[in-house]
Amino acid sequence: MAATTEYWLISAPGDKTPQQTWEKLNKATAVDNQLSTNFPFHIPDLKVGTLDQLVGLSDDLARLDTFVESVMRKTANYLAEVLEDKRDKLHENLLANQVSLATYLTKFQWEMAKFPIKQSLRGIVDAIGQQATQIEGDLKAKAQTYNNLKSNLANMERKQTGSLMTRNLGELVKKTDFVQNSEYLVTLLVVVPKNQYADWQVKYEHLTDMVVPRSSNLIFEDSDHGLFSVTVFNKVVDEYKLHARENKFIVRDFTYNEEELSAGKNELSKLKNDRKKQFGPLVRWLKVNFSECFICWIHVKAIRVFVESVLRYGLPVNFQVIVMQPNKGRVKRLREVLSGLYAHLDSTVVGGQMDIVDIPGLGFSSSEYYPYVYFKLNIDPLGEHKI
């Protein structure tokens, strides 16, 4: 990402031609004062409709702007989550039409195939809303499926590697550790704290009657505990468990069954393979639909600028839209220069910004009302959600 991801999208009424408006503004802000880097923002001849329709559309556009941006950011953040240790490759995957987000914005071209300008503005806005809603719904479904798979895999892996108190013991034992095919005897697995090994050796044969002498063996140990076997008669298992616990020896519930152990290994392998299979298609889907959301978002911005400009400056359509990237530390001075250029459009403006008033039909906060149409964009998809 570029050092700064904040851009301003403004429009000013045309002089004799929109080109003259561009040249005048660019000279005052970029050429003479180095306050910003500017780019013309080309909006085609959209269908205006009636002023009443535009006023109604203005409020709907404000809501759509917020919604589409939120879906775009959700998609980007989930891609970051899915990439995990490959997150350093995130920004190279967050593109719009295979170019950087800054390039897409500063070299904006209306997507005629996606949003035919023969349609009414209402038709275009509704189509964008439907597409964003579809993407949001699909994202929720795909995220739930993948997250469930990750959670199941993590739980199973945790059982393979955690404490002896909780981990899967099937990986640690072998058939010869157990008494097999006995009607009367059973081998128990007991977790013993390391600092109580001596205590275990003294006590294990005497916790109940009917314990096979010298039947205990250390099978495995981790940093805190050891896993011991002991063989007892079936009839004293419950009593043995009780007295073992009283001495801080924990008998794990485990029955040696080769088929079940094999099935467990197969399930872990299956989950790992399923995750690998889903990872690639999911990343591709997120990349494609992030791009779609970003494109939709910039088109919503374009329509908002168009609608507000017509409402502000009237007909016939004659205004120039500009993307401005303010230079660091020059925002205040940039506002002053823009005010000097356009304050004559509104007599209530003092110091570059209008006194706060209620402005019916305008789709932005009156606290950010200027004599020119103005919207701010933060194109860092992982940054602050701000309209």
Solvent accessible surface area in square Angstrom, and as a share of the most:
residue,aa,sasa,rsa
1,M,100,0.45
2,A,55,0.43
3,A,119,0.92
4,T,55,0.32
5,T,23,0.14
6,E,62,0.28
7,Y,6,0.02
8,W,3,0.01
9,L,0,0.00
10,I,0,0.00
11,S,0,0.00
12,A,0,0.00
13,P,30,0.19
14,G,16,0.15
15,D,64,0.33
16,K,178,0.75
17,T,63,0.37
18,P,53,0.33
19,Q,100,0.44
20,Q,79,0.35
21,T,2,0.01
22,W,36,0.12
23,E,91,0.41
24,K,96,0.41
25,L,0,0.00
26,N,32,0.16
27,K,113,0.48
28,A,20,0.15
29,T,0,0.00
30,A,22,0.17
31,V,88,0.51
32,D,77,0.40
33,N,50,0.25
34,Q,108,0.48
35,L,0,0.00
36,S,5,0.03
37,T,62,0.36
38,N,15,0.08
39,F,54,0.23
40,P,49,0.31
41,F,2,0.01
42,H,121,0.54
43,I,33,0.17
44,P,27,0.17
45,D,127,0.66
46,L,9,0.05
47,K,111,0.47
48,V,31,0.18
49,G,52,0.50
50,T,76,0.44
51,L,99,0.49
52,D,121,0.63
53,Q,112,0.50
54,L,1,0.01
55,V,62,0.36
56,G,36,0.35
57,L,6,0.03
58,S,0,0.00
59,D,63,0.32
60,D,40,0.21
61,L,0,0.00
62,A,28,0.21
63,R,153,0.56
64,L,19,0.10
65,D,0,0.00
66,T,62,0.36
67,F,60,0.25
68,V,0,0.00
69,E,0,0.00
70,S,24,0.16
71,V,0,0.00
72,M,0,0.00
73,R,13,0.05
74,K,91,0.39
75,T,0,0.00
76,A,0,0.00
77,N,73,0.37
78,Y,17,0.07
79,L,0,0.00
80,A,3,0.02
81,E,83,0.37
82,V,2,0.01
83,L,10,0.05
84,E,75,0.34
85,D,130,0.67
86,K,98,0.42
87,R,125,0.46
88,D,125,0.65
89,K,99,0.42
90,L,4,0.02
91,H,72,0.32
92,E,112,0.50
93,N,23,0.12
94,L,2,0.01
95,L,56,0.28
96,A,0,0.00
97,N,70,0.36
98,Q,163,0.72
99,V,59,0.34
100,S,51,0.33
101,L,3,0.02
102,A,29,0.22
103,T,49,0.28
104,Y,16,0.06
105,L,0,0.00
106,T,17,0.10
107,K,151,0.64
108,F,5,0.02
109,Q,143,0.64
110,W,20,0.07
111,E,31,0.14
112,M,99,0.44
113,A,102,0.79
114,K,77,0.33
115,F,6,0.02
116,P,56,0.35
117,I,46,0.23
118,K,172,0.73
119,Q,74,0.33
120,S,58,0.37
121,L,8,0.04
122,R,98,0.36
123,G,21,0.20
124,I,1,0.00
125,V,6,0.04
126,D,60,0.31
127,A,39,0.30
128,I,0,0.00
129,G,15,0.15
130,Q,127,0.56
131,Q,56,0.25
132,A,1,0.01
133,T,78,0.45
134,Q,112,0.50
135,I,8,0.04
136,E,29,0.13
137,G,37,0.36
138,D,46,0.24
139,L,11,0.05
140,K,129,0.55
141,A,58,0.45
142,K,74,0.32
143,A,16,0.13
144,Q,119,0.53
145,T,77,0.45
146,Y,2,0.01
147,N,55,0.28
148,N,78,0.40
149,L,16,0.08
150,K,42,0.18
151,S,55,0.35
152,N,79,0.41
153,L,6,0.03
154,A,42,0.32
155,N,61,0.31
156,M,49,0.22
157,E,66,0.30
158,R,143,0.52
159,K,114,0.48
160,Q,27,0.12
161,T,104,0.60
162,G,27,0.26
163,S,51,0.33
164,L,0,0.00
165,M,77,0.34
166,T,98,0.57
167,R,29,0.11
168,N,54,0.28
169,L,3,0.01
170,G,8,0.08
171,E,83,0.37
172,L,32,0.16
173,V,16,0.09
174,K,126,0.54
175,K,97,0.41
176,T,116,0.67
177,D,34,0.17
178,F,21,0.09
179,V,58,0.33
180,Q,72,0.32
181,N,159,0.81
182,S,43,0.28
183,E,137,0.62
184,Y,140,0.53
185,L,50,0.25
186,V,45,0.26
187,T,9,0.05
188,L,16,0.08
189,L,2,0.01
190,V,0,0.00
191,V,1,0.01
192,V,0,0.00
193,P,29,0.18
194,K,82,0.35
195,N,138,0.71
196,Q,35,0.16
197,Y,51,0.20
198,A,78,0.60
199,D,43,0.22
200,W,0,0.00
201,Q,97,0.43
202,V,105,0.60
203,K,70,0.30
204,Y,10,0.04
205,E,53,0.24
206,H,142,0.63
207,L,20,0.10
208,T,13,0.08
209,D,113,0.58
210,M,79,0.35
211,V,17,0.09
212,V,46,0.26
213,P,82,0.51
214,R,207,0.76
215,S,20,0.13
216,S,17,0.11
217,N,95,0.49
218,L,80,0.40
219,I,39,0.20
220,F,69,0.29
221,E,76,0.34
222,D,39,0.20
223,S,96,0.62
224,D,89,0.46
225,H,36,0.16
226,G,0,0.00
227,L,0,0.00
228,F,6,0.03
229,S,4,0.03
230,V,0,0.00
231,T,11,0.06
232,V,0,0.00
233,F,66,0.28
234,N,72,0.37
235,K,159,0.68
236,V,12,0.07
237,V,26,0.15
238,D,114,0.59
239,E,83,0.37
240,Y,0,0.00
241,K,64,0.27
242,L,104,0.52
243,H,55,0.24
244,A,0,0.00
245,R,150,0.55
246,E,115,0.51
247,N,37,0.19
248,K,141,0.60
249,F,0,0.00
250,I,31,0.16
251,V,19,0.11
252,R,43,0.16
253,D,121,0.63
254,F,47,0.20
255,T,113,0.66
256,Y,44,0.17
257,N,58,0.30
258,E,97,0.44
259,E,145,0.65
260,E,116,0.52
261,L,34,0.17
262,S,55,0.35
263,A,58,0.45
264,G,30,0.29
265,K,112,0.47
266,N,96,0.49
267,E,73,0.33
268,L,26,0.13
269,S,55,0.36
270,K,116,0.49
271,L,15,0.08
272,K,86,0.36
273,N,73,0.37
274,D,35,0.18
275,R,62,0.23
276,K,155,0.66
277,K,146,0.62
278,Q,64,0.28
279,F,53,0.22
280,G,21,0.20
281,P,69,0.44
282,L,13,0.07
283,V,17,0.10
284,R,145,0.53
285,W,49,0.17
286,L,0,0.00
287,K,73,0.31
288,V,91,0.52
289,N,20,0.10
290,F,0,0.00
291,S,16,0.10
292,E,33,0.15
293,C,1,0.01
294,F,0,0.00
295,I,0,0.00
296,C,1,0.01
297,W,0,0.00
298,I,0,0.00
299,H,0,0.00
300,V,0,0.00
301,K,0,0.00
302,A,0,0.00
303,I,0,0.00
304,R,3,0.01
305,V,0,0.00
306,F,4,0.02
307,V,0,0.00
308,E,0,0.00
309,S,0,0.00
310,V,1,0.00
311,L,46,0.23
312,R,53,0.19
313,Y,52,0.20
314,G,28,0.27
315,L,102,0.51
316,P,118,0.74
317,V,65,0.38
318,N,56,0.29
319,F,21,0.09
320,Q,19,0.08
321,V,5,0.03
322,I,0,0.00
323,V,0,0.00
324,M,0,0.00
325,Q,29,0.13
326,P,11,0.07
327,N,49,0.25
328,K,201,0.85
329,G,74,0.71
330,R,88,0.32
331,V,65,0.37
332,K,157,0.66
333,R,106,0.39
334,L,0,0.00
335,R,30,0.11
336,E,77,0.35
337,V,17,0.10
338,L,0,0.00
339,S,13,0.08
340,G,66,0.63
341,L,28,0.14
342,Y,11,0.04
343,A,36,0.28
344,H,141,0.63
345,L,66,0.33
346,D,26,0.13
347,S,114,0.73
348,T,62,0.36
349,V,18,0.11
350,V,112,0.65
351,G,77,0.74
352,G,2,0.02
353,Q,70,0.31
354,M,25,0.11
355,D,94,0.49
356,I,126,0.64
357,V,63,0.36
358,D,136,0.71
359,I,44,0.22
360,P,127,0.80
361,G,16,0.15
362,L,26,0.13
363,G,7,0.07
364,F,40,0.16
365,S,66,0.43
366,S,24,0.15
367,S,46,0.29
368,E,63,0.28
369,Y,16,0.06
370,Y,15,0.06
371,P,2,0.01
372,Y,1,0.00
373,V,0,0.00
374,Y,9,0.04
375,F,7,0.03
376,K,39,0.16
377,L,0,0.00
378,N,27,0.14
379,I,3,0.01
380,D,34,0.18
381,P,0,0.00
382,L,48,0.24
383,G,28,0.27
384,E,111,0.50
385,H,81,0.36
386,K,87,0.37
387,I,62,0.32
